[in-house]
Amino acid sequence: MLKITDLSVSYGGIKALRGVNLEVEDGKIVTLIGSNGAGKSTLLRTISGLVKAESGSITMDGVELLGMSIPKICQSGIAHSPEGRRVFTDLSVEENLKIGAYLRKDKKEIAKDMGWVYELFPRLKERSWQFAGTLSGGEQQMLALGRALMSRPKLLMLDEPSLGLAPLIVQQIFDIIKEINEKGVTVLLVEQNANMALKTAHIGYVLETGNIVLKGTGESLLADESVREAYLGKKK
């Protein structure tokens, strides 16, 4: 589905990504872990067209995305739920969700998808006419996920969905990510909670200072001593 080849990105002479190679297969959850400043969010923003690449290639189902407009990238089947939620605080929950479907014209299918989002997140249905800015952090994260799903993506990119949330809410968010994946949505997950991310993902990549240094199944990376020491804490 998504293939990134030899991707490099620079900010004012500083290399943020250095020849990154990564693949996201259909139907999989792929996670990217790494420390702050490793380039994880930059990679998602480059895929979305928000950041320009210096060199390399990003293809979706064989179609080159680099140089494509952001709306065209969205229409290719990619949705990006950014770090920090970025909900529209002065709009209602329902209005935020409808914005996620702004490129779509199929009103009946939009209504169906709205119903699916409300099934996934019953709390959003209860608060459908509440301003998004009055929601809790966990509810705003649910809304950001729901809004991204309203574009009916083939690939859902999530940037730090657990950031700043209580452990119980984090578990709920990851359970929902698995449920979304089981419904056929491919997921590319950037997450600092490496333990939860690797337990959830089929495949994991480790990014350090703009370089992919490790790739493996979520299970194998959880068991890798260097990964444990850097991101999970040493085994006692």
PyRosetta script that sets phi, psi and omega in degrees:
from pyrosetta import init, pose_from_sequence

init()
pose = pose_from_sequence("MLKITDLSVSYGGIKALRGVNLEVEDGKIVTLIGSNGAGKSTLLRTISGLVKAESGSITMDGVELLGMSIPKICQSGIAHSPEGRRVFTDLSVEENLKIGAYLRKDKKEIAKDMGWVYELFPRLKERSWQFAGTLSGGEQQMLALGRALMSRPKLLMLDEPSLGLAPLIVQQIFDIIKEINEKGVTVLLVEQNANMALKTAHIGYVLETGNIVLKGTGESLLADESVREAYLGKKK")
pose.set_psi(1, -76.6)
pose.set_omega(1, 179.4)
pose.set_phi(2, -100.8)
pose.set_psi(2, 129.4)
pose.set_omega(2, 178.7)
pose.set_phi(3, -132.1)
pose.set_psi(3, 123.8)
pose.set_omega(3, 178.5)
pose.set_phi(4, -111.8)
pose.set_psi(4, 127.2)
pose.set_omega(4, -175.6)
pose.set_phi(5, -127.4)
pose.set_psi(5, 121.0)
pose.set_omega(5, 171.8)
pose.set_phi(6, 49.1)
pose.set_psi(6, 45.5)
pose.set_omega(6, -174.6)
pose.set_phi(7, -83.4)
pose.set_psi(7, 126.6)
pose.set_omega(7, 176.5)
pose.set_phi(8, -125.9)
pose.set_psi(8, 137.8)
pose.set_omega(8, 179.3)
pose.set_phi(9, -136.3)
pose.set_psi(9, 135.4)
pose.set_omega(9, 178.4)
pose.set_phi(10, -125.3)
pose.set_psi(10, 144.1)
pose.set_omega(10, 171.5)
pose.set_phi(11, -116.0)
pose.set_psi(11, 107.5)
pose.set_omega(11, 176.7)
pose.set_phi(12, 52.8)
pose.set_psi(12, 42.9)
pose.set_omega(12, 177.6)
pose.set_phi(13, 90.2)
pose.set_psi(13, -11.5)
pose.set_omega(13, 178.3)
pose.set_phi(14, -94.9)
pose.set_psi(14, 125.6)
pose.set_omega(14, -179.5)
pose.set_phi(15, -76.7)
pose.set_psi(15, 114.7)
pose.set_omega(15, 177.3)
pose.set_phi(16, -88.5)
pose.set_psi(16, -36.5)
pose.set_omega(16, 175.9)
pose.set_phi(17, -131.0)
pose.set_psi(17, 137.0)
pose.set_omega(17, -173.4)
pose.set_phi(18, -125.4)
pose.set_psi(18, 90.5)
pose.set_omega(18, 175.7)
pose.set_phi(19, 60.4)
pose.set_psi(19, 48.0)
pose.set_omega(19, -176.8)
pose.set_phi(20, -75.1)
pose.set_psi(20, 133.7)
pose.set_omega(20, 173.2)
pose.set_phi(21, -122.7)
pose.set_psi(21, 126.4)
pose.set_omega(21, -175.2)
pose.set_phi(22, -155.7)
pose.set_psi(22, 143.2)
pose.set_omega(22, 176.3)
pose.set_phi(23, -129.4)
pose.set_psi(23, 142.1)
pose.set_omega(23, 175.0)
pose.set_phi(24, -121.9)
pose.set_psi(24, 110.4)
pose.set_omega(24, -178.5)
pose.set_phi(25, -81.0)
pose.set_psi(25, 152.1)
pose.set_omega(25, 175.6)
pose.set_phi(26, -52.4)
pose.set_psi(26, 134.3)
pose.set_omega(26, 172.3)
pose.set_phi(27, 80.3)
pose.set_psi(27, 2.8)
pose.set_omega(27, -177.0)
pose.set_phi(28, -102.0)
pose.set_psi(28, 158.8)
pose.set_omega(28, 164.3)
pose.set_phi(29, -104.4)
pose.set_psi(29, 118.8)
pose.set_omega(29, 178.9)
pose.set_phi(30, -115.0)
pose.set_psi(30, 129.7)
pose.set_omega(30, -180.0)
pose.set_phi(31, -115.4)
pose.set_psi(31, 149.4)
pose.set_omega(31, 177.6)
pose.set_phi(32, -121.4)
pose.set_psi(32, 115.0)
pose.set_omega(32, 179.5)
pose.set_phi(33, -113.7)
pose.set_psi(33, 160.3)
pose.set_omega(33, -179.8)
pose.set_phi(34, 164.0)
pose.set_psi(34, 167.3)
pose.set_omega(34, -177.6)
pose.set_phi(35, -76.3)
pose.set_psi(35, 171.9)
pose.set_omega(35, 174.5)
pose.set_phi(36, -57.6)
pose.set_psi(36, 135.9)
pose.set_omega(36, 177.7)
pose.set_phi(37, 83.2)
pose.set_psi(37, 4.6)
pose.set_omega(37, -178.9)
pose.set_phi(38, -73.5)
pose.set_psi(38, -21.8)
pose.set_omega(38, 179.5)
pose.set_phi(39, 113.1)
pose.set_psi(39, 10.1)
pose.set_omega(39, -175.7)
pose.set_phi(40, -63.0)
pose.set_psi(40, -52.6)
pose.set_omega(40, -179.1)
pose.set_phi(41, -65.7)
pose.set_psi(41, -35.2)
pose.set_omega(41, 177.3)
pose.set_phi(42, -58.9)
pose.set_psi(42, -40.0)
pose.set_omega(42, 180.0)
pose.set_phi(43, -62.4)
pose.set_psi(43, -46.6)
pose.set_omega(43, 179.0)
pose.set_phi(44, -63.5)
pose.set_psi(44, -41.7)
pose.set_omega(44, -178.9)
pose.set_phi(45, -66.4)
pose.set_psi(45, -30.3)
pose.set_omega(45, 177.4)
pose.set_phi(46, -72.5)
pose.set_psi(46, -41.5)
pose.set_omega(46, 176.5)
pose.set_phi(47, -59.6)
pose.set_psi(47, -40.5)
pose.set_omega(47, -178.4)
pose.set_phi(48, -74.7)
pose.set_psi(48, -10.8)
pose.set_omega(48, -178.6)
pose.set_phi(49, 88.7)
pose.set_psi(49, 5.4)
pose.set_omega(49, -180.0)
pose.set_phi(50, -78.8)
pose.set_psi(50, -22.8)
pose.set_omega(50, 178.1)
pose.set_phi(51, -125.6)
pose.set_psi(51, 137.8)
pose.set_omega(51, -179.7)
pose.set_phi(52, -87.8)
pose.set_psi(52, 137.3)
pose.set_omega(52, 178.2)
pose.set_phi(53, -81.9)
pose.set_psi(53, 150.2)
pose.set_omega(53, 175.0)
pose.set_phi(54, -81.8)
pose.set_psi(54, -41.3)
pose.set_omega(54, 178.3)
pose.set_phi(55, -161.3)
pose.set_psi(55, 168.5)
pose.set_omega(55, 179.0)
pose.set_phi(56, 109.0)
pose.set_psi(56, -164.9)
pose.set_omega(56, -175.3)
pose.set_phi(57, -146.9)
pose.set_psi(57, 142.2)
pose.set_omega(57, 170.8)
pose.set_phi(58, -130.9)
pose.set_psi(58, 116.4)
pose.set_omega(58, 179.0)
pose.set_phi(59, -119.7)
pose.set_psi(59, 145.6)
pose.set_omega(59, 175.0)
pose.set_phi(60, -121.6)
pose.set_psi(60, 115.9)
pose.set_omega(60, -175.1)
pose.set_phi(61, 51.2)
pose.set_psi(61, 39.9)
pose.set_omega(61, 176.3)
pose.set_phi(62, 83.7)
pose.set_psi(62, -2.4)
pose.set_omega(62, -178.5)
pose.set_phi(63, -100.5)
pose.set_psi(63, 128.0)
pose.set_omega(63, -178.7)
pose.set_phi(64, -69.3)
pose.set_psi(64, 128.9)
pose.set_omega(64, 179.7)
pose.set_phi(65, -95.2)
pose.set_psi(65, -26.6)
pose.set_omega(65, -178.5)
pose.set_phi(66, -62.2)
pose.set_psi(66, 129.5)
pose.set_omega(66, -177.4)
pose.set_phi(67, 91.2)
pose.set_psi(67, -8.9)
pose.set_omega(67, 178.6)
pose.set_phi(68, -81.4)
pose.set_psi(68, 149.0)
pose.set_omega(68, 178.4)
pose.set_phi(69, -69.6)
pose.set_psi(69, 157.3)
pose.set_omega(69, -179.2)
pose.set_phi(70, -60.2)
pose.set_psi(70, -46.0)
pose.set_omega(70, 177.0)
pose.set_phi(71, -58.1)
pose.set_psi(71, -38.1)
pose.set_omega(71, 179.3)
pose.set_phi(72, -66.5)
pose.set_psi(72, -37.7)
pose.set_omega(72, 177.4)
pose.set_phi(73, -63.2)
pose.set_psi(73, -42.8)
pose.set_omega(73, 176.2)
pose.set_phi(74, -60.0)
pose.set_psi(74, -42.9)
pose.set_omega(74, -178.6)
pose.set_phi(75, -67.9)
pose.set_psi(75, -20.2)
pose.set_omega(75, 178.4)
pose.set_phi(76, -74.8)
pose.set_psi(76, -9.7)
pose.set_omega(76, 175.4)
pose.set_phi(77, 112.3)
pose.set_psi(77, 18.2)
pose.set_omega(77, -179.2)
pose.set_phi(78, -109.8)
pose.set_psi(78, 130.9)
pose.set_omega(78, 173.7)
pose.set_phi(79, -123.3)
pose.set_psi(79, 141.6)
pose.set_omega(79, -174.6)
pose.set_phi(80, -124.6)
pose.set_psi(80, 117.0)
pose.set_omega(80, 173.7)
pose.set_phi(81, -99.5)
pose.set_psi(81, 108.3)
pose.set_omega(81, -168.0)
pose.set_phi(82, -79.0)
pose.set_psi(82, 163.7)
pose.set_omega(82, 173.7)
pose.set_phi(83, -60.7)
pose.set_psi(83, 139.8)
pose.set_omega(83, 178.4)
pose.set_phi(84, 85.0)
pose.set_psi(84, 9.5)
pose.set_omega(84, 175.2)
pose.set_phi(85, 71.1)
pose.set_psi(85, -55.1)
pose.set_omega(85, 177.7)
pose.set_phi(86, 55.3)
pose.set_psi(86, 41.8)
pose.set_omega(86, 174.7)
pose.set_phi(87, -75.8)
pose.set_psi(87, 161.0)
pose.set_omega(87, 177.4)
pose.set_phi(88, -86.8)
pose.set_psi(88, 100.8)
pose.set_omega(88, -167.9)
pose.set_phi(89, -64.7)
pose.set_psi(89, -29.1)
pose.set_omega(89, -177.2)
pose.set_phi(90, -92.4)
pose.set_psi(90, 7.5)
pose.set_omega(90, 175.7)
pose.set_phi(91, -112.4)
pose.set_psi(91, 157.9)
pose.set_omega(91, 180.0)
pose.set_phi(92, -72.7)
pose.set_psi(92, 167.9)
pose.set_omega(92, 175.1)
pose.set_phi(93, -55.8)
pose.set_psi(93, -48.8)
pose.set_omega(93, -177.5)
pose.set_phi(94, -64.2)
pose.set_psi(94, -39.1)
pose.set_omega(94, 178.4)
pose.set_phi(95, -65.0)
pose.set_psi(95, -39.2)
pose.set_omega(95, 175.9)
pose.set_phi(96, -60.1)
pose.set_psi(96, -43.5)
pose.set_omega(96, -179.7)
pose.set_phi(97, -64.7)
pose.set_psi(97, -41.1)
pose.set_omega(97, -179.8)
pose.set_phi(98, -63.9)
pose.set_psi(98, -32.1)
pose.set_omega(98, 177.6)
pose.set_phi(99, -62.6)
pose.set_psi(99, -33.0)
pose.set_omega(99, 177.2)
pose.set_phi(100, -61.4)
pose.set_psi(100, -23.0)
pose.set_omega(100, -177.9)
pose.set_phi(101, -104.7)
pose.set_psi(101, 21.1)
pose.set_omega(101, -170.7)
pose.set_phi(102, -65.5)
pose.set_psi(102, -21.5)
pose.set_omega(102, 179.2)
pose.set_phi(103, -89.0)
pose.set_psi(103, -4.4)
pose.set_omega(103, -176.0)
pose.set_phi(104, -96.7)
pose.set_psi(104, 150.9)
pose.set_omega(104, 179.9)
pose.set_phi(105, -118.2)
pose.set_psi(105, -7.4)
pose.set_omega(105, -173.7)
pose.set_phi(106, -84.6)
pose.set_psi(106, 85.4)
pose.set_omega(106, -170.6)
pose.set_phi(107, -59.1)
pose.set_psi(107, -40.2)
pose.set_omega(107, -179.4)
pose.set_phi(108, -65.1)
pose.set_psi(108, -41.6)
pose.set_omega(108, 179.8)
pose.set_phi(109, -70.1)
pose.set_psi(109, -34.7)
pose.set_omega(109, 175.9)
pose.set_phi(110, -60.9)
pose.set_psi(110, -43.3)
pose.set_omega(110, 179.0)
pose.set_phi(111, -62.8)
pose.set_psi(111, -39.0)
pose.set_omega(111, 177.2)
pose.set_phi(112, -62.5)
pose.set_psi(112, -44.7)
pose.set_omega(112, -178.4)
pose.set_phi(113, -67.6)
pose.set_psi(113, -33.6)
pose.set_omega(113, 175.4)
pose.set_phi(114, -61.9)
pose.set_psi(114, -42.0)
pose.set_omega(114, 177.8)
pose.set_phi(115, -62.9)
pose.set_psi(115, -39.5)
pose.set_omega(115, 178.4)
pose.set_phi(116, -64.3)
pose.set_psi(116, -43.3)
pose.set_omega(116, 178.7)
pose.set_phi(117, -61.5)
pose.set_psi(117, -41.0)
pose.set_omega(117, 178.3)
pose.set_phi(118, -68.0)
pose.set_psi(118, -29.2)
pose.set_omega(118, 173.7)
pose.set_phi(119, -68.9)
pose.set_psi(119, -42.1)
pose.set_omega(119, 178.5)
pose.set_phi(120, -64.9)
pose.set_psi(120, -38.8)
pose.set_omega(120, -174.5)
pose.set_phi(121, -126.9)
pose.set_psi(121, 76.6)
pose.set_omega(121, -178.4)
pose.set_phi(122, -55.6)
pose.set_psi(122, -29.6)
pose.set_omega(122, -179.9)
pose.set_phi(123, -63.6)
pose.set_psi(123, -33.2)
pose.set_omega(123, 178.0)
pose.set_phi(124, -68.5)
pose.set_psi(124, -36.7)
pose.set_omega(124, 178.3)
pose.set_phi(125, -63.4)
pose.set_psi(125, -41.9)
pose.set_omega(125, 178.6)
pose.set_phi(126, -61.5)
pose.set_psi(126, -28.0)
pose.set_omega(126, -174.5)
pose.set_phi(127, -114.3)
pose.set_psi(127, 26.2)
pose.set_omega(127, -170.8)
pose.set_phi(128, -57.7)
pose.set_psi(128, -30.8)
pose.set_omega(128, -178.6)
pose.set_phi(129, -103.9)
pose.set_psi(129, 10.2)
pose.set_omega(129, 178.1)
pose.set_phi(130, -84.5)
pose.set_psi(130, 143.7)
pose.set_omega(130, 176.2)
pose.set_phi(131, -62.8)
pose.set_psi(131, 136.9)
pose.set_omega(131, -177.5)
pose.set_phi(132, -60.8)
pose.set_psi(132, -31.1)
pose.set_omega(132, -179.2)
pose.set_phi(133, -67.1)
pose.set_psi(133, -15.1)
pose.set_omega(133, -179.7)
pose.set_phi(134, -94.4)
pose.set_psi(134, -2.2)
pose.set_omega(134, 179.9)
pose.set_phi(135, -77.9)
pose.set_psi(135, 157.5)
pose.set_omega(135, 173.0)
pose.set_phi(136, -70.7)
pose.set_psi(136, 169.0)
pose.set_omega(136, 179.1)
pose.set_phi(137, -59.5)
pose.set_psi(137, -41.9)
pose.set_omega(137, 179.1)
pose.set_phi(138, -65.0)
pose.set_psi(138, -40.5)
pose.set_omega(138, 178.9)
pose.set_phi(139, -67.6)
pose.set_psi(139, -37.2)
pose.set_omega(139, 177.0)
pose.set_phi(140, -65.3)
pose.set_psi(140, -36.1)
pose.set_omega(140, 177.6)
pose.set_phi(141, -66.7)
pose.set_psi(141, -40.0)
pose.set_omega(141, 175.8)
pose.set_phi(142, -60.5)
pose.set_psi(142, -40.9)
pose.set_omega(142, -180.0)
pose.set_phi(143, -66.2)
pose.set_psi(143, -41.1)
pose.set_omega(143, 178.7)
pose.set_phi(144, -62.8)
pose.set_psi(144, -40.3)
pose.set_omega(144, 176.8)
pose.set_phi(145, -65.2)
pose.set_psi(145, -46.3)
pose.set_omega(145, 179.9)
pose.set_phi(146, -61.3)
pose.set_psi(146, -42.3)
pose.set_omega(146, 179.3)
pose.set_phi(147, -60.9)
pose.set_psi(147, -42.6)
pose.set_omega(147, 178.3)
pose.set_phi(148, -63.7)
pose.set_psi(148, -38.2)
pose.set_omega(148, -179.8)
pose.set_phi(149, -67.6)
pose.set_psi(149, -24.7)
pose.set_omega(149, -178.3)
pose.set_phi(150, -67.3)
pose.set_psi(150, -13.8)
pose.set_omega(150, 174.7)
pose.set_phi(151, -83.8)
pose.set_psi(151, -0.8)
pose.set_omega(151, -177.2)
pose.set_phi(152, 53.8)
pose.set_psi(152, 62.1)
pose.set_omega(152, -174.9)
pose.set_phi(153, -77.9)
pose.set_psi(153, 152.2)
pose.set_omega(153, 166.1)
pose.set_phi(154, -80.6)
pose.set_psi(154, -37.4)
pose.set_omega(154, -178.2)
pose.set_phi(155, -124.5)
pose.set_psi(155, 121.7)
pose.set_omega(155, 177.6)
pose.set_phi(156, -105.7)
pose.set_psi(156, 119.9)
pose.set_omega(156, 178.5)
pose.set_phi(157, -103.0)
pose.set_psi(157, 124.6)
pose.set_omega(157, -176.4)
pose.set_phi(158, -118.0)
pose.set_psi(158, 125.1)
pose.set_omega(158, -179.1)
pose.set_phi(159, -108.9)
pose.set_psi(159, 107.0)
pose.set_omega(159, 177.0)
pose.set_phi(160, 53.6)
pose.set_psi(160, 56.3)
pose.set_omega(160, -177.8)
pose.set_phi(161, -65.1)
pose.set_psi(161, -19.8)
pose.set_omega(161, -177.7)
pose.set_phi(162, -95.9)
pose.set_psi(162, -0.4)
pose.set_omega(162, -172.2)
pose.set_phi(163, -58.9)
pose.set_psi(163, 123.4)
pose.set_omega(163, 174.9)
pose.set_phi(164, 75.5)
pose.set_psi(164, 11.2)
pose.set_omega(164, -177.0)
pose.set_phi(165, -101.5)
pose.set_psi(165, 152.1)
pose.set_omega(165, 177.2)
pose.set_phi(166, -66.8)
pose.set_psi(166, 149.6)
pose.set_omega(166, -176.3)
pose.set_phi(167, -52.3)
pose.set_psi(167, -39.7)
pose.set_omega(167, -179.6)
pose.set_phi(168, -63.7)
pose.set_psi(168, -40.7)
pose.set_omega(168, 179.2)
pose.set_phi(169, -69.1)
pose.set_psi(169, -38.4)
pose.set_omega(169, 177.9)
pose.set_phi(170, -57.7)
pose.set_psi(170, -45.3)
pose.set_omega(170, 179.0)
pose.set_phi(171, -61.1)
pose.set_psi(171, -41.4)
pose.set_omega(171, 178.6)
pose.set_phi(172, -62.3)
pose.set_psi(172, -42.9)
pose.set_omega(172, -178.9)
pose.set_phi(173, -62.5)
pose.set_psi(173, -44.1)
pose.set_omega(173, -179.3)
pose.set_phi(174, -69.6)
pose.set_psi(174, -34.0)
pose.set_omega(174, 174.7)
pose.set_phi(175, -62.2)
pose.set_psi(175, -39.6)
pose.set_omega(175, -179.6)
pose.set_phi(176, -70.4)
pose.set_psi(176, -36.8)
pose.set_omega(176, 176.3)
pose.set_phi(177, -58.8)
pose.set_psi(177, -43.0)
pose.set_omega(177, 178.0)
pose.set_phi(178, -64.1)
pose.set_psi(178, -40.5)
pose.set_omega(178, -179.8)
pose.set_phi(179, -65.6)
pose.set_psi(179, -41.5)
pose.set_omega(179, 177.4)
pose.set_phi(180, -59.9)
pose.set_psi(180, -43.8)
pose.set_omega(180, 179.7)
pose.set_phi(181, -63.3)
pose.set_psi(181, -40.1)
pose.set_omega(181, 179.7)
pose.set_phi(182, -64.9)
pose.set_psi(182, -22.3)
pose.set_omega(182, 176.8)
pose.set_phi(183, -83.8)
pose.set_psi(183, 2.0)
pose.set_omega(183, 173.9)
pose.set_phi(184, 106.5)
pose.set_psi(184, 5.1)
pose.set_omega(184, -179.8)
pose.set_phi(185, -92.9)
pose.set_psi(185, 125.5)
pose.set_omega(185, 175.7)
pose.set_phi(186, -76.4)
pose.set_psi(186, 142.6)
pose.set_omega(186, -173.7)
pose.set_phi(187, -127.4)
pose.set_psi(187, 131.3)
pose.set_omega(187, 168.8)
pose.set_phi(188, -113.6)
pose.set_psi(188, 114.8)
pose.set_omega(188, -169.5)
pose.set_phi(189, -115.0)
pose.set_psi(189, 121.6)
pose.set_omega(189, 170.4)
pose.set_phi(190, -101.4)
pose.set_psi(190, 126.7)
pose.set_omega(190, -171.1)
pose.set_phi(191, -155.8)
pose.set_psi(191, 133.0)
pose.set_omega(191, 176.3)
pose.set_phi(192, -82.6)
pose.set_psi(192, -21.7)
pose.set_omega(192, 175.5)
pose.set_phi(193, -79.2)
pose.set_psi(193, 81.4)
pose.set_omega(193, -171.7)
pose.set_phi(194, -62.4)
pose.set_psi(194, -35.0)
pose.set_omega(194, -178.8)
pose.set_phi(195, -61.4)
pose.set_psi(195, -51.4)
pose.set_omega(195, 179.7)
pose.set_phi(196, -65.7)
pose.set_psi(196, -40.3)
pose.set_omega(196, -177.3)
pose.set_phi(197, -63.3)
pose.set_psi(197, -45.9)
pose.set_omega(197, -177.2)
pose.set_phi(198, -72.6)
pose.set_psi(198, -30.1)
pose.set_omega(198, 175.7)
pose.set_phi(199, -68.8)
pose.set_psi(199, -27.5)
pose.set_omega(199, -176.4)
pose.set_phi(200, -89.3)
pose.set_psi(200, -34.2)
pose.set_omega(200, -169.6)
pose.set_phi(201, -82.8)
pose.set_psi(201, 150.2)
pose.set_omega(201, 170.8)
pose.set_phi(202, -77.8)
pose.set_psi(202, -42.7)
pose.set_omega(202, -177.9)
pose.set_phi(203, -129.2)
pose.set_psi(203, 142.4)
pose.set_omega(203, 177.5)
pose.set_phi(204, -128.5)
pose.set_psi(204, 148.3)
pose.set_omega(204, 172.8)
pose.set_phi(205, -124.3)
pose.set_psi(205, 144.1)
pose.set_omega(205, 175.5)
pose.set_phi(206, -110.3)
pose.set_psi(206, 123.6)
pose.set_omega(206, -178.4)
pose.set_phi(207, -110.1)
pose.set_psi(207, 126.1)
pose.set_omega(207, 177.1)
pose.set_phi(208, -130.3)
pose.set_psi(208, 124.6)
pose.set_omega(208, 179.9)
pose.set_phi(209, 40.5)
pose.set_psi(209, 49.6)
pose.set_omega(209, 174.1)
pose.set_phi(210, 82.9)
pose.set_psi(210, 1.6)
pose.set_omega(210, -179.9)
pose.set_phi(211, -117.5)
pose.set_psi(211, 139.4)
pose.set_omega(211, 169.2)
pose.set_phi(212, -77.6)
pose.set_psi(212, 119.9)
pose.set_omega(212, -176.8)
pose.set_phi(213, -108.8)
pose.set_psi(213, -18.9)
pose.set_omega(213, 179.6)
pose.set_phi(214, -148.8)
pose.set_psi(214, 147.0)
pose.set_omega(214, 172.4)
pose.set_phi(215, -141.3)
pose.set_psi(215, 142.2)
pose.set_omega(215, 176.4)
pose.set_phi(216, -177.8)
pose.set_psi(216, -179.9)
pose.set_omega(216, 172.6)
pose.set_phi(217, -66.6)
pose.set_psi(217, 157.3)
pose.set_omega(217, 176.7)
pose.set_phi(218, -54.9)
pose.set_psi(218, -41.3)
pose.set_omega(218, -178.3)
pose.set_phi(219, -64.2)
pose.set_psi(219, -43.9)
pose.set_omega(219, -177.6)
pose.set_phi(220, -69.1)
pose.set_psi(220, -36.0)
pose.set_omega(220, 178.1)
pose.set_phi(221, -70.5)
pose.set_psi(221, -34.5)
pose.set_omega(221, 175.5)
pose.set_phi(222, -60.7)
pose.set_psi(222, -32.9)
pose.set_omega(222, -177.5)
pose.set_phi(223, -89.1)
pose.set_psi(223, -9.6)
pose.set_omega(223, -177.4)
pose.set_phi(224, -72.6)
pose.set_psi(224, 126.5)
pose.set_omega(224, -174.6)
pose.set_phi(225, -62.4)
pose.set_psi(225, -39.6)
pose.set_omega(225, -178.9)
pose.set_phi(226, -67.4)
pose.set_psi(226, -36.1)
pose.set_omega(226, 177.3)
pose.set_phi(227, -68.8)
pose.set_psi(227, -43.3)
pose.set_omega(227, 179.4)
pose.set_phi(228, -59.5)
pose.set_psi(228, -44.2)
pose.set_omega(228, -176.7)
pose.set_phi(229, -67.0)
pose.set_psi(229, -39.6)
pose.set_omega(229, -175.5)
pose.set_phi(230, -80.5)
pose.set_psi(230, -36.7)
pose.set_omega(230, -169.3)
pose.set_phi(231, -124.2)
pose.set_psi(231, -17.5)
pose.set_omega(231, -173.2)
pose.set_phi(232, -119.2)
pose.set_psi(232, -9.6)
pose.set_omega(232, -173.9)
pose.set_phi(233, 86.3)
pose.set_psi(233, 142.0)
pose.set_omega(233, -176.2)
pose.set_phi(234, -65.0)
pose.set_psi(234, 147.3)
pose.set_omega(234, 171.7)
pose.set_phi(235, -68.7)
pose.set_psi(235, 139.0)
pose.set_omega(235, 176.4)
pose.set_phi(236, -86.8)
pose.dump_pdb("model.pdb")
